[in-house]
Amino acid sequence: MYRKISAIVVPTLIAVGIIGYMLYSVWDQLLVALQHIIPAYLVVGVLICLCAWWLRGWRYHTILKSLNYSVSVKVSTACIFVSQTVNLVVPARLGDFVRVFILKHEYNTTYSEGVSSLVVERVFDVVTVAFLGAVSLFFVLNAPSWFLTFIIVPLGAGVVFFAFLLIIGKFSSKNKYIVIILNMLHEIKRASLTPRSLTLLGISSMGAWFLDILACFAVVKMFEQQIPFAIIVLAVVIGNLVKAVPLTPGGIGAYEYSLMITFELAGVAPATATLIALIDHLVKNLVTLVGGVISNYYFGDWVIPSIKEAFAEKFGGGETA
């Protein structure tokens, strides 16, 4: 009981602590920074976020189609909305597994196929973000060396992973659990390494993350800041790579702090850098939350009880209370 509570409370306190520290350190300058905003750009940012969500839904629809499941873009987008909304509450990105339960309930997919679809999506996300970061470094002078490390490591890991998938057909085993893993790797390969999959997933991933960057750009323009676009790309890249490490629910706190540091290193005033970081993530999370609530009603009343029961069984030692 206490272990389950602490698994949620501790990461949440860390997130609150980071946000609190960011606001406290620039509290006196916040009102000045807020006096010059252009609210119309906030609407633009929300619309861009919605487009990015649709594109991510289309990408997930493509992944599932490669696994021989005909899921509409509306349903695949709703799946992502629900899982990402849960990620805003629970630690360690456990909300991702919500999609596994939904797909099992609605389309009778296997747990293996559900997890495989998640892996494909995550790998393309990480590789695409790292690639965009690597490109942006060519246009950013005097970037800290740790930025390069943050970008090169996941990019290299992605290349190694795809190379491993190419040779996976040479492996075989009679051990039950190894067979399960090998089957999942074959599913991942089928969904990601055909010429069609590489093309569609690569283009849609690039488009979705470019829209994510444009949403941040809209927030920057809302504060009438003239930040080079390459810096905005780099900030969003670093923020999302840090966010990929599941320290806090939804990466809240870690993402904002990463953006703030990147913008400050580029010469943006601390108060403005803090507000840009906070509002950028707030807009994205609010769009996620609203989409998640609507998607939950779309799927029906079974979703929340089933998710709670499944999480309790899988991660709570069989307790459902």
Buried (B, 14 or more C-beta within 10 A) or exposed (E): EEEBEEBEEEBBBBBEEBBEEBBEEBEEBBEEBEEEBEEEBBEBBBEBBBBBBBBBBBBBBBBBBBBEBEBEBEBBBBBBBBBBBBBBEBBBBBBBBBBBBBBBBBBEBBBBBBBBBBBBBEBBBBBBBBBBBBBBBEEBEEBEEEBEEBBBEBBEBBEEBBEEBEEEEEEEEEEEEEEEEBBBBBBBBBBBBEEEBEEBBBEBBBBBBBBBBBBBBBBBBBBEBEBEEBBBBBBBBBBBBBBBEBBBBBBBBBBBBBBBBBBBBBEBBBBBBBBBBBBBBEBBBEBBBBBBEEBBEEBEEEBBEBBEEBBBEBBBEEEEE
